[in-house]
Amino acid sequence: MVDLKGLLEQKAAIEKQIAEAQRSARADAVAKVRAMMLEYGLTAADLTAKSSSSPRGGAGKKVAAKYRNSATGETWSGRGLQPKWLKAAVSSGASLGDFAI
C-alpha cells in the first residue's frame, strides 16, 4: 500500500520535472525566435509594430452614406444587402437614383 507521504514526494518530483521541461521548451523557443530575427534582420520593435496591411483589409470602417430616405432620414452606404425601406420603394416603382445623396 502506498502511503500519503510517498505520493506527495512523487507529486513534487513530477512537478519539478514539469517545470524543468517547461523551462527547456521556453529556452528552445527563444533560441528559435532569436535565430529567425537574425536571419531576417528583425528587431523587437518590428514584432510589436502594427502592420499597415491587416488581414481584414480595413473591414469595419465606417463608409459614407450614398442613399437616404427623405421621409425617415434612414441611410444606406450602398454596401451589403439593401435595407427593407429601399427594397420596398424600388419595388413600388421608385428608382435607386431617387434616394441618392
N, C-alpha and C positions, 0 to 999 in steps of 0.2 A: 504494500500500500504506500502511495506517495503522500508525504505529509505537506502541509501548507508552506512550511519554510523552504522545502525543496522546490516547490512550484514557483514561489516568489523569486528564488535565485535563478531559476530557468527564465522567468519573465524578464528579469533585469538583464540577463545575458543576451536574450533575444533583442530587447530594446537597444542595447549597446551595439549589437550587430546592425540593426536597422539604421541607427544614427550614423554609423560608420559608412554604410552603403550609400546613404543619402549624401553625406559629405563627399564621397568619392564620385558619385554621379554628378553632383553640382560642379566639382572641380573639373571633370571631363567636359561638361557643357561650357564652362567658362573658357577653357582652353580652346575648344572648337570655335567659339564666338570670336575670341581674340585672333585666332588664325585667319578666320574669314575677314575680319576687319582689316588685318594687314594685307591680305590678298587683294581686297577691293579698295583699299585706301580710305576706309571709313573711320569716322570719329564718333565719340559718344553723342555729339550734337546731331550727327546725321541720323542716329537712331531715335532721337526724341523729336526731331523736326517734323512738323506737319507736312504731309505731302500735298502738293497742289493738284495732283491727279488722283482724286479719291476714287475708290471702286464704284461708288454710286454715281459718279459723274455729275454732281450738282443736284441730285434729286432732293426734293423737299424745299427748294427755294420758291418763294412767292413769285407769281407771274402776274403781270398787269392784266386787268380785265379787258376783254375785247368786245363783249356784248353785255347790254344792260336792259332790263325790263323797266321801262319808264314808269309803269304803274306801281310796281312794288319796290323798285330800287335794287332788285336782285341782279347779280352779275355772274358772268361765266368767262373764264380765261380762254376758252376755245380748245382746251386740252381735256382729255378724258371723255367720258360719256356726257351727252347733252343733258342739262337739267330738265326736269319734268315740265317746268313752265315754258321752256323754249321749245321742247318737243311738241307740246300741245299747241303752241302758237303757230309753229311751222306746219303742223298737220291741219290747222284751221285755215291755211292759205297765206299766212304771212311769210315773208322771205327772211332769211338769216340776216341779210343786209339791213333790214328794218331795225334790228337791235344793235347794230354796230355802234361802237362808241367813237 
